[in-house]
């Protein structure tokens, strides 16, 4: 896991990570295609992955049946 280096007043934490060159190159290609920086592309991909992994919120009906 990367180490937190610095947190700014706007809540941004700097960290370094190690990636296989092939993955870094693929993300860089996608970033260029999407007209984003490498950092912006990585953030977008992480946010997308986190949204996809969140379990669906329980509905009122599913909470009552149990």
mmJSON file of the N, C-alpha and C atoms, coordinates in Angstrom:
{"data_MODEL":{"atom_site":{
"group_PDB":["ATOM","ATOM","ATOM","ATOM","ATOM","ATOM","ATOM","ATOM","ATOM","ATOM","ATOM","ATOM","ATOM","ATOM","ATOM","ATOM","ATOM","ATOM","ATOM","ATOM","ATOM","ATOM","ATOM","ATOM","ATOM","ATOM","ATOM","ATOM","ATOM","ATOM","ATOM","ATOM","ATOM","ATOM","ATOM","ATOM","ATOM","ATOM","ATOM","ATOM","ATOM","ATOM","ATOM","ATOM","ATOM","ATOM","ATOM","ATOM","ATOM","ATOM","ATOM","ATOM","ATOM","ATOM","ATOM","ATOM","ATOM","ATOM","ATOM","ATOM","ATOM","ATOM","ATOM","ATOM","ATOM","ATOM","ATOM","ATOM","ATOM","ATOM","ATOM","ATOM","ATOM","ATOM","ATOM","ATOM","ATOM","ATOM","ATOM","ATOM","ATOM","ATOM","ATOM","ATOM","ATOM","ATOM","ATOM","ATOM","ATOM","ATOM","ATOM","ATOM","ATOM","ATOM","ATOM","ATOM","ATOM","ATOM","ATOM","ATOM","ATOM","ATOM","ATOM","ATOM","ATOM","ATOM","ATOM","ATOM","ATOM","ATOM","ATOM","ATOM","ATOM","ATOM","ATOM","ATOM","ATOM","ATOM","ATOM","ATOM","ATOM","ATOM","ATOM","ATOM","ATOM","ATOM","ATOM","ATOM","ATOM","ATOM","ATOM","ATOM","ATOM","ATOM","ATOM","ATOM","ATOM","ATOM","ATOM","ATOM","ATOM","ATOM","ATOM","ATOM","ATOM","ATOM","ATOM","ATOM","ATOM","ATOM","ATOM","ATOM","ATOM","ATOM","ATOM","ATOM","ATOM","ATOM","ATOM","ATOM","ATOM","ATOM","ATOM","ATOM","ATOM","ATOM","ATOM","ATOM","ATOM","ATOM","ATOM","ATOM","ATOM","ATOM","ATOM","ATOM","ATOM","ATOM","ATOM","ATOM","ATOM","ATOM","ATOM","ATOM","ATOM","ATOM","ATOM","ATOM","ATOM","ATOM","ATOM","ATOM","ATOM","ATOM","ATOM","ATOM","ATOM","ATOM"],
"id":[1,2,3,4,5,6,7,8,9,10,11,12,13,14,15,16,17,18,19,20,21,22,23,24,25,26,27,28,29,30,31,32,33,34,35,36,37,38,39,40,41,42,43,44,45,46,47,48,49,50,51,52,53,54,55,56,57,58,59,60,61,62,63,64,65,66,67,68,69,70,71,72,73,74,75,76,77,78,79,80,81,82,83,84,85,86,87,88,89,90,91,92,93,94,95,96,97,98,99,100,101,102,103,104,105,106,107,108,109,110,111,112,113,114,115,116,117,118,119,120,121,122,123,124,125,126,127,128,129,130,131,132,133,134,135,136,137,138,139,140,141,142,143,144,145,146,147,148,149,150,151,152,153,154,155,156,157,158,159,160,161,162,163,164,165,166,167,168,169,170,171,172,173,174,175,176,177,178,179,180,181,182,183,184,185,186,187,188,189,190,191,192,193,194,195,196,197,198],
"type_symbol":["N","C","C","N","C","C","N","C","C","N","C","C","N","C","C","N","C","C","N","C","C","N","C","C","N","C","C","N","C","C","N","C","C","N","C","C","N","C","C","N","C","C","N","C","C","N","C","C","N","C","C","N","C","C","N","C","C","N","C","C","N","C","C","N","C","C","N","C","C","N","C","C","N","C","C","N","C","C","N","C","C","N","C","C","N","C","C","N","C","C","N","C","C","N","C","C","N","C","C","N","C","C","N","C","C","N","C","C","N","C","C","N","C","C","N","C","C","N","C","C","N","C","C","N","C","C","N","C","C","N","C","C","N","C","C","N","C","C","N","C","C","N","C","C","N","C","C","N","C","C","N","C","C","N","C","C","N","C","C","N","C","C","N","C","C","N","C","C","N","C","C","N","C","C","N","C","C","N","C","C","N","C","C","N","C","C","N","C","C","N","C","C","N","C","C","N","C","C"],
"label_atom_id":["N","CA","C","N","CA","C","N","CA","C","N","CA","C","N","CA","C","N","CA","C","N","CA","C","N","CA","C","N","CA","C","N","CA","C","N","CA","C","N","CA","C","N","CA","C","N","CA","C","N","CA","C","N","CA","C","N","CA","C","N","CA","C","N","CA","C","N","CA","C","N","CA","C","N","CA","C","N","CA","C","N","CA","C","N","CA","C","N","CA","C","N","CA","C","N","CA","C","N","CA","C","N","CA","C","N","CA","C","N","CA","C","N","CA","C","N","CA","C","N","CA","C","N","CA","C","N","CA","C","N","CA","C","N","CA","C","N","CA","C","N","CA","C","N","CA","C","N","CA","C","N","CA","C","N","CA","C","N","CA","C","N","CA","C","N","CA","C","N","CA","C","N","CA","C","N","CA","C","N","CA","C","N","CA","C","N","CA","C","N","CA","C","N","CA","C","N","CA","C","N","CA","C","N","CA","C","N","CA","C","N","CA","C","N","CA","C","N","CA","C","N","CA","C","N","CA","C","N","CA","C"],
"label_alt_id":[null,null,null,null,null,null,null,null,null,null,null,null,null,null,null,null,null,null,null,null,null,null,null,null,null,null,null,null,null,null,null,null,null,null,null,null,null,null,null,null,null,null,null,null,null,null,null,null,null,null,null,null,null,null,null,null,null,null,null,null,null,null,null,null,null,null,null,null,null,null,null,null,null,null,null,null,null,null,null,null,null,null,null,null,null,null,null,null,null,null,null,null,null,null,null,null,null,null,null,null,null,null,null,null,null,null,null,null,null,null,null,null,null,null,null,null,null,null,null,null,null,null,null,null,null,null,null,null,null,null,null,null,null,null,null,null,null,null,null,null,null,null,null,null,null,null,null,null,null,null,null,null,null,null,null,null,null,null,null,null,null,null,null,null,null,null,null,null,null,null,null,null,null,null,null,null,null,null,null,null,null,null,null,null,null,null,null,null,null,null,null,null,null,null,null,null,null,null],
"label_comp_id":["UNK","UNK","UNK","UNK","UNK","UNK","UNK","UNK","UNK","UNK","UNK","UNK","UNK","UNK","UNK","UNK","UNK","UNK","UNK","UNK","UNK","UNK","UNK","UNK","UNK","UNK","UNK","UNK","UNK","UNK","UNK","UNK","UNK","UNK","UNK","UNK","UNK","UNK","UNK","UNK","UNK","UNK","UNK","UNK","UNK","UNK","UNK","UNK","UNK","UNK","UNK","UNK","UNK","UNK","UNK","UNK","UNK","UNK","UNK","UNK","UNK","UNK","UNK","UNK","UNK","UNK","UNK","UNK","UNK","UNK","UNK","UNK","UNK","UNK","UNK","UNK","UNK","UNK","UNK","UNK","UNK","UNK","UNK","UNK","UNK","UNK","UNK","UNK","UNK","UNK","UNK","UNK","UNK","UNK","UNK","UNK","UNK","UNK","UNK","UNK","UNK","UNK","UNK","UNK","UNK","UNK","UNK","UNK","UNK","UNK","UNK","UNK","UNK","UNK","UNK","UNK","UNK","UNK","UNK","UNK","UNK","UNK","UNK","UNK","UNK","UNK","UNK","UNK","UNK","UNK","UNK","UNK","UNK","UNK","UNK","UNK","UNK","UNK","UNK","UNK","UNK","UNK","UNK","UNK","UNK","UNK","UNK","UNK","UNK","UNK","UNK","UNK","UNK","UNK","UNK","UNK","UNK","UNK","UNK","UNK","UNK","UNK","UNK","UNK","UNK","UNK","UNK","UNK","UNK","UNK","UNK","UNK","UNK","UNK","UNK","UNK","UNK","UNK","UNK","UNK","UNK","UNK","UNK","UNK","UNK","UNK","UNK","UNK","UNK","UNK","UNK","UNK","UNK","UNK","UNK","UNK","UNK","UNK"],
"label_asym_id":["A","A","A","A","A","A","A","A","A","A","A","A","A","A","A","A","A","A","A","A","A","A","A","A","A","A","A","A","A","A","A","A","A","A","A","A","A","A","A","A","A","A","A","A","A","A","A","A","A","A","A","A","A","A","A","A","A","A","A","A","A","A","A","A","A","A","A","A","A","A","A","A","A","A","A","A","A","A","A","A","A","A","A","A","A","A","A","A","A","A","A","A","A","A","A","A","A","A","A","A","A","A","A","A","A","A","A","A","A","A","A","A","A","A","A","A","A","A","A","A","A","A","A","A","A","A","A","A","A","A","A","A","A","A","A","A","A","A","A","A","A","A","A","A","A","A","A","A","A","A","A","A","A","A","A","A","A","A","A","A","A","A","A","A","A","A","A","A","A","A","A","A","A","A","A","A","A","A","A","A","A","A","A","A","A","A","A","A","A","A","A","A","A","A","A","A","A","A"],
"label_entity_id":["1","1","1","1","1","1","1","1","1","1","1","1","1","1","1","1","1","1","1","1","1","1","1","1","1","1","1","1","1","1","1","1","1","1","1","1","1","1","1","1","1","1","1","1","1","1","1","1","1","1","1","1","1","1","1","1","1","1","1","1","1","1","1","1","1","1","1","1","1","1","1","1","1","1","1","1","1","1","1","1","1","1","1","1","1","1","1","1","1","1","1","1","1","1","1","1","1","1","1","1","1","1","1","1","1","1","1","1","1","1","1","1","1","1","1","1","1","1","1","1","1","1","1","1","1","1","1","1","1","1","1","1","1","1","1","1","1","1","1","1","1","1","1","1","1","1","1","1","1","1","1","1","1","1","1","1","1","1","1","1","1","1","1","1","1","1","1","1","1","1","1","1","1","1","1","1","1","1","1","1","1","1","1","1","1","1","1","1","1","1","1","1","1","1","1","1","1","1"],
"label_seq_id":[1,1,1,2,2,2,3,3,3,4,4,4,5,5,5,6,6,6,7,7,7,8,8,8,9,9,9,10,10,10,11,11,11,12,12,12,13,13,13,14,14,14,15,15,15,16,16,16,17,17,17,18,18,18,19,19,19,20,20,20,21,21,21,22,22,22,23,23,23,24,24,24,25,25,25,26,26,26,27,27,27,28,28,28,29,29,29,30,30,30,31,31,31,32,32,32,33,33,33,34,34,34,35,35,35,36,36,36,37,37,37,38,38,38,39,39,39,40,40,40,41,41,41,42,42,42,43,43,43,44,44,44,45,45,45,46,46,46,47,47,47,48,48,48,49,49,49,50,50,50,51,51,51,52,52,52,53,53,53,54,54,54,55,55,55,56,56,56,57,57,57,58,58,58,59,59,59,60,60,60,61,61,61,62,62,62,63,63,63,64,64,64,65,65,65,66,66,66],
"pdbx_PDB_ins_code":[null,null,null,null,null,null,null,null,null,null,null,null,null,null,null,null,null,null,null,null,null,null,null,null,null,null,null,null,null,null,null,null,null,null,null,null,null,null,null,null,null,null,null,null,null,null,null,null,null,null,null,null,null,null,null,null,null,null,null,null,null,null,null,null,null,null,null,null,null,null,null,null,null,null,null,null,null,null,null,null,null,null,null,null,null,null,null,null,null,null,null,null,null,null,null,null,null,null,null,null,null,null,null,null,null,null,null,null,null,null,null,null,null,null,null,null,null,null,null,null,null,null,null,null,null,null,null,null,null,null,null,null,null,null,null,null,null,null,null,null,null,null,null,null,null,null,null,null,null,null,null,null,null,null,null,null,null,null,null,null,null,null,null,null,null,null,null,null,null,null,null,null,null,null,null,null,null,null,null,null,null,null,null,null,null,null,null,null,null,null,null,null,null,null,null,null,null,null],
"Cartn_x":[0.847,0.0,0.893,0.483,1.261,1.225,2.259,2.311,1.785,0.969,0.509,1.695,1.903,3.037,2.603,1.501,1.098,-0.389,-1.087,-2.494,-2.61,-3.229,-3.371,-4.674,-4.856,-6.062,-7.317,-7.182,-8.36,-8.661,-8.005,-8.31,-7.664,-6.634,-5.937,-4.706,-4.571,-3.409,-2.506,-1.234,-0.257,0.266,0.419,0.984,1.618,2.527,3.092,2.707,2.528,2.182,3.092,3.201,3.978,3.002,3.177,2.334,3.213,2.748,3.468,3.46,4.541,4.682,3.529,3.112,2.031,0.728,0.429,-0.8,-0.67,0.489,0.698,0.556,1.117,1.031,-0.411,-1.166,-2.573,-3.39,-3.164,-3.874,-3.471,-2.201,-1.734,-2.396,-2.564,-3.245,-4.695,-5.358,-6.752,-6.847,-5.914,-5.911,-5.773,-4.87,-4.675,-5.94,-6.545,-7.775,-8.897,-8.965,-10.03,-9.658,-8.48,-7.988,-7.935,-7.384,-7.173,-5.698,-5.255,-3.901,-3.901,-2.725,-2.612,-3.251,-3.001,-3.586,-5.117,-5.662,-7.119,-7.713,-7.044,-7.546,-7.542,-6.468,-6.4,-7.507,-7.723,-8.804,-10.157,-10.392,-11.666,-11.888,-10.837,-10.95,-11.196,-10.509,-10.711,-12.126,-12.601,-13.962,-14.991,-14.789,-15.69,-15.699,-14.526,-14.424,-15.09,-14.909,-15.524,-17.045,-17.568,-19.03,-19.58,-18.841,-19.303,-19.246,-18.345,-18.204,-19.105,-19.746,-20.662,-21.887,-22.26,-23.487,-24.688,-25.723,-26.933,-27.509,-27.943,-28.532,-29.792,-29.966,-31.142,-32.394,-33.425,-34.693,-35.52,-36.525,-37.416,-38.06,-38.484,-39.128,-38.195,-36.924,-36.002,-35.616,-35.705,-35.388,-36.508,-37.752,-38.894,-39.074,-38.596,-38.806,-37.657,-37.68,-36.556,-36.628],
"Cartn_y":[-1.169,0.0,1.233,2.284,3.504,4.232,4.969,5.746,7.138,7.644,9.014,9.93,10.871,11.776,13.108,13.626,14.961,15.112,15.699,16.026,17.534,18.073,19.519,19.95,21.248,21.774,21.466,21.167,20.843,19.343,18.583,17.161,16.267,16.724,15.915,15.295,13.977,13.275,12.84,13.165,12.739,11.37,10.481,9.17,8.631,7.687,7.055,5.585,5.051,3.642,3.033,1.73,1.022,0.299,0.494,-0.16,-0.898,-2.032,-2.648,-1.675,-1.654,-0.725,-0.875,-2.103,-2.333,-1.676,-1.736,-1.112,0.408,0.925,2.366,2.873,2.135,2.541,2.499,1.495,1.388,2.545,2.871,4.003,5.301,5.444,6.647,6.779,5.645,5.687,6.126,5.562,5.946,7.414,7.873,9.278,10.198,9.859,10.67,10.686,9.515,9.414,10.246,10.22,10.939,12.387,12.809,14.173,14.523,13.564,13.77,13.528,14.084,13.772,12.343,11.79,10.451,10.412,11.413,11.486,11.528,12.372,12.461,11.136,10.442,9.16,8.112,8.074,7.127,7.41,8.674,9.031,8.615,8.873,8.52,7.002,6.236,4.778,4.266,4.836,4.421,4.741,5.943,6.318,5.403,5.088,4.19,2.805,2.284,0.964,0.962,2.036,2.105,2.166,2.903,2.962,1.596,0.868,-0.455,-1.476,-1.294,-2.278,-2.005,-0.831,-0.523,-1.406,-2.048,-2.839,-1.908,-2.423,-1.617,-1.269,-0.028,0.344,-0.468,-0.847,-1.636,-0.779,-1.381,-0.669,-0.883,-0.065,-0.169,-1.551,-2.083,-3.392,-4.507,-4.458,-5.532,-5.479,-4.307,-4.179,-4.761,-4.669,-5.141,-6.645,-7.251,-8.685,-9.467,-9.67,-10.389,-10.848],
"Cartn_z":[0.0,0.0,0.0,-0.707,-0.743,0.593,0.876,2.114,1.854,2.787,2.681,2.95,2.068,2.231,2.807,2.311,2.702,2.431,3.359,3.139,3.159,2.12,2.025,2.687,2.82,3.465,2.662,1.37,0.566,0.569,1.456,1.596,0.565,-0.094,-1.095,-0.44,-0.579,-0.025,-1.167,-1.06,-2.054,-1.654,-2.635,-2.37,-3.626,-3.471,-4.652,-4.636,-5.83,-5.982,-7.044,-7.007,-8.025,-8.934,-10.229,-11.23,-12.217,-12.698,-13.816,-15.0,-15.746,-16.867,-17.858,-18.126,-19.09,-18.636,-17.342,-16.828,-16.892,-16.506,-16.569,-17.999,-18.945,-20.345,-20.853,-20.451,-20.87,-20.295,-19.027,-18.425,-19.107,-19.439,-20.134,-21.503,-22.213,-23.516,-23.356,-22.354,-22.103,-21.711,-20.899,-20.477,-21.68,-22.573,-23.773,-24.621,-24.81,-25.595,-24.967,-23.631,-22.913,-22.593,-23.071,-22.848,-21.356,-20.589,-19.166,-18.863,-17.744,-17.284,-16.751,-16.581,-16.025,-14.641,-13.825,-12.491,-12.557,-13.432,-13.568,-14.012,-14.914,-15.407,-14.286,-13.509,-12.398,-11.39,-11.062,-10.135,-10.688,-11.971,-12.592,-12.527,-12.842,-12.804,-11.386,-10.41,-9.02,-8.545,-8.865,-8.471,-9.121,-10.39,-11.106,-10.453,-10.134,-9.501,-8.126,-7.368,-6.047,-6.134,-7.113,-7.295,-7.66,-8.492,-8.925,-7.792,-6.839,-5.767,-4.577,-4.53,-3.43,-3.517,-2.417,-2.446,-2.608,-3.24,-3.432,-2.066,-1.889,-0.596,-0.332,0.904,1.27,1.113,0.563,0.416,1.678,1.839,2.991,3.045,1.88,1.819,2.268,1.843,2.199,3.671,4.292,5.707,6.565,6.09,6.855,6.739,5.67,5.477,6.102,7.359,7.827,9.178],
"occupancy":[1.0,1.0,1.0,1.0,1.0,1.0,1.0,1.0,1.0,1.0,1.0,1.0,1.0,1.0,1.0,1.0,1.0,1.0,1.0,1.0,1.0,1.0,1.0,1.0,1.0,1.0,1.0,1.0,1.0,1.0,1.0,1.0,1.0,1.0,1.0,1.0,1.0,1.0,1.0,1.0,1.0,1.0,1.0,1.0,1.0,1.0,1.0,1.0,1.0,1.0,1.0,1.0,1.0,1.0,1.0,1.0,1.0,1.0,1.0,1.0,1.0,1.0,1.0,1.0,1.0,1.0,1.0,1.0,1.0,1.0,1.0,1.0,1.0,1.0,1.0,1.0,1.0,1.0,1.0,1.0,1.0,1.0,1.0,1.0,1.0,1.0,1.0,1.0,1.0,1.0,1.0,1.0,1.0,1.0,1.0,1.0,1.0,1.0,1.0,1.0,1.0,1.0,1.0,1.0,1.0,1.0,1.0,1.0,1.0,1.0,1.0,1.0,1.0,1.0,1.0,1.0,1.0,1.0,1.0,1.0,1.0,1.0,1.0,1.0,1.0,1.0,1.0,1.0,1.0,1.0,1.0,1.0,1.0,1.0,1.0,1.0,1.0,1.0,1.0,1.0,1.0,1.0,1.0,1.0,1.0,1.0,1.0,1.0,1.0,1.0,1.0,1.0,1.0,1.0,1.0,1.0,1.0,1.0,1.0,1.0,1.0,1.0,1.0,1.0,1.0,1.0,1.0,1.0,1.0,1.0,1.0,1.0,1.0,1.0,1.0,1.0,1.0,1.0,1.0,1.0,1.0,1.0,1.0,1.0,1.0,1.0,1.0,1.0,1.0,1.0,1.0,1.0,1.0,1.0,1.0,1.0,1.0,1.0],
"B_iso_or_equiv":[0.0,0.0,0.0,0.0,0.0,0.0,0.0,0.0,0.0,0.0,0.0,0.0,0.0,0.0,0.0,0.0,0.0,0.0,0.0,0.0,0.0,0.0,0.0,0.0,0.0,0.0,0.0,0.0,0.0,0.0,0.0,0.0,0.0,0.0,0.0,0.0,0.0,0.0,0.0,0.0,0.0,0.0,0.0,0.0,0.0,0.0,0.0,0.0,0.0,0.0,0.0,0.0,0.0,0.0,0.0,0.0,0.0,0.0,0.0,0.0,0.0,0.0,0.0,0.0,0.0,0.0,0.0,0.0,0.0,0.0,0.0,0.0,0.0,0.0,0.0,0.0,0.0,0.0,0.0,0.0,0.0,0.0,0.0,0.0,0.0,0.0,0.0,0.0,0.0,0.0,0.0,0.0,0.0,0.0,0.0,0.0,0.0,0.0,0.0,0.0,0.0,0.0,0.0,0.0,0.0,0.0,0.0,0.0,0.0,0.0,0.0,0.0,0.0,0.0,0.0,0.0,0.0,0.0,0.0,0.0,0.0,0.0,0.0,0.0,0.0,0.0,0.0,0.0,0.0,0.0,0.0,0.0,0.0,0.0,0.0,0.0,0.0,0.0,0.0,0.0,0.0,0.0,0.0,0.0,0.0,0.0,0.0,0.0,0.0,0.0,0.0,0.0,0.0,0.0,0.0,0.0,0.0,0.0,0.0,0.0,0.0,0.0,0.0,0.0,0.0,0.0,0.0,0.0,0.0,0.0,0.0,0.0,0.0,0.0,0.0,0.0,0.0,0.0,0.0,0.0,0.0,0.0,0.0,0.0,0.0,0.0,0.0,0.0,0.0,0.0,0.0,0.0,0.0,0.0,0.0,0.0,0.0,0.0],
"pdbx_formal_charge":[null,null,null,null,null,null,null,null,null,null,null,null,null,null,null,null,null,null,null,null,null,null,null,null,null,null,null,null,null,null,null,null,null,null,null,null,null,null,null,null,null,null,null,null,null,null,null,null,null,null,null,null,null,null,null,null,null,null,null,null,null,null,null,null,null,null,null,null,null,null,null,null,null,null,null,null,null,null,null,null,null,null,null,null,null,null,null,null,null,null,null,null,null,null,null,null,null,null,null,null,null,null,null,null,null,null,null,null,null,null,null,null,null,null,null,null,null,null,null,null,null,null,null,null,null,null,null,null,null,null,null,null,null,null,null,null,null,null,null,null,null,null,null,null,null,null,null,null,null,null,null,null,null,null,null,null,null,null,null,null,null,null,null,null,null,null,null,null,null,null,null,null,null,null,null,null,null,null,null,null,null,null,null,null,null,null,null,null,null,null,null,null,null,null,null,null,null,null],
"auth_seq_id":[1,1,1,2,2,2,3,3,3,4,4,4,5,5,5,6,6,6,7,7,7,8,8,8,9,9,9,10,10,10,11,11,11,12,12,12,13,13,13,14,14,14,15,15,15,16,16,16,17,17,17,18,18,18,19,19,19,20,20,20,21,21,21,22,22,22,23,23,23,24,24,24,25,25,25,26,26,26,27,27,27,28,28,28,29,29,29,30,30,30,31,31,31,32,32,32,33,33,33,34,34,34,35,35,35,36,36,36,37,37,37,38,38,38,39,39,39,40,40,40,41,41,41,42,42,42,43,43,43,44,44,44,45,45,45,46,46,46,47,47,47,48,48,48,49,49,49,50,50,50,51,51,51,52,52,52,53,53,53,54,54,54,55,55,55,56,56,56,57,57,57,58,58,58,59,59,59,60,60,60,61,61,61,62,62,62,63,63,63,64,64,64,65,65,65,66,66,66],
"auth_comp_id":["UNK","UNK","UNK","UNK","UNK","UNK","UNK","UNK","UNK","UNK","UNK","UNK","UNK","UNK","UNK","UNK","UNK","UNK","UNK","UNK","UNK","UNK","UNK","UNK","UNK","UNK","UNK","UNK","UNK","UNK","UNK","UNK","UNK","UNK","UNK","UNK","UNK","UNK","UNK","UNK","UNK","UNK","UNK","UNK","UNK","UNK","UNK","UNK","UNK","UNK","UNK","UNK","UNK","UNK","UNK","UNK","UNK","UNK","UNK","UNK","UNK","UNK","UNK","UNK","UNK","UNK","UNK","UNK","UNK","UNK","UNK","UNK","UNK","UNK","UNK","UNK","UNK","UNK","UNK","UNK","UNK","UNK","UNK","UNK","UNK","UNK","UNK","UNK","UNK","UNK","UNK","UNK","UNK","UNK","UNK","UNK","UNK","UNK","UNK","UNK","UNK","UNK","UNK","UNK","UNK","UNK","UNK","UNK","UNK","UNK","UNK","UNK","UNK","UNK","UNK","UNK","UNK","UNK","UNK","UNK","UNK","UNK","UNK","UNK","UNK","UNK","UNK","UNK","UNK","UNK","UNK","UNK","UNK","UNK","UNK","UNK","UNK","UNK","UNK","UNK","UNK","UNK","UNK","UNK","UNK","UNK","UNK","UNK","UNK","UNK","UNK","UNK","UNK","UNK","UNK","UNK","UNK","UNK","UNK","UNK","UNK","UNK","UNK","UNK","UNK","UNK","UNK","UNK","UNK","UNK","UNK","UNK","UNK","UNK","UNK","UNK","UNK","UNK","UNK","UNK","UNK","UNK","UNK","UNK","UNK","UNK","UNK","UNK","UNK","UNK","UNK","UNK","UNK","UNK","UNK","UNK","UNK","UNK"],
"auth_asym_id":["A","A","A","A","A","A","A","A","A","A","A","A","A","A","A","A","A","A","A","A","A","A","A","A","A","A","A","A","A","A","A","A","A","A","A","A","A","A","A","A","A","A","A","A","A","A","A","A","A","A","A","A","A","A","A","A","A","A","A","A","A","A","A","A","A","A","A","A","A","A","A","A","A","A","A","A","A","A","A","A","A","A","A","A","A","A","A","A","A","A","A","A","A","A","A","A","A","A","A","A","A","A","A","A","A","A","A","A","A","A","A","A","A","A","A","A","A","A","A","A","A","A","A","A","A","A","A","A","A","A","A","A","A","A","A","A","A","A","A","A","A","A","A","A","A","A","A","A","A","A","A","A","A","A","A","A","A","A","A","A","A","A","A","A","A","A","A","A","A","A","A","A","A","A","A","A","A","A","A","A","A","A","A","A","A","A","A","A","A","A","A","A","A","A","A","A","A","A"],
"auth_atom_id":["N","CA","C","N","CA","C","N","CA","C","N","CA","C","N","CA","C","N","CA","C","N","CA","C","N","CA","C","N","CA","C","N","CA","C","N","CA","C","N","CA","C","N","CA","C","N","CA","C","N","CA","C","N","CA","C","N","CA","C","N","CA","C","N","CA","C","N","CA","C","N","CA","C","N","CA","C","N","CA","C","N","CA","C","N","CA","C","N","CA","C","N","CA","C","N","CA","C","N","CA","C","N","CA","C","N","CA","C","N","CA","C","N","CA","C","N","CA","C","N","CA","C","N","CA","C","N","CA","C","N","CA","C","N","CA","C","N","CA","C","N","CA","C","N","CA","C","N","CA","C","N","CA","C","N","CA","C","N","CA","C","N","CA","C","N","CA","C","N","CA","C","N","CA","C","N","CA","C","N","CA","C","N","CA","C","N","CA","C","N","CA","C","N","CA","C","N","CA","C","N","CA","C","N","CA","C","N","CA","C","N","CA","C","N","CA","C","N","CA","C","N","CA","C","N","CA","C","N","CA","C"],
"pdbx_PDB_model_num":[1,1,1,1,1,1,1,1,1,1,1,1,1,1,1,1,1,1,1,1,1,1,1,1,1,1,1,1,1,1,1,1,1,1,1,1,1,1,1,1,1,1,1,1,1,1,1,1,1,1,1,1,1,1,1,1,1,1,1,1,1,1,1,1,1,1,1,1,1,1,1,1,1,1,1,1,1,1,1,1,1,1,1,1,1,1,1,1,1,1,1,1,1,1,1,1,1,1,1,1,1,1,1,1,1,1,1,1,1,1,1,1,1,1,1,1,1,1,1,1,1,1,1,1,1,1,1,1,1,1,1,1,1,1,1,1,1,1,1,1,1,1,1,1,1,1,1,1,1,1,1,1,1,1,1,1,1,1,1,1,1,1,1,1,1,1,1,1,1,1,1,1,1,1,1,1,1,1,1,1,1,1,1,1,1,1,1,1,1,1,1,1,1,1,1,1,1,1]
}}}
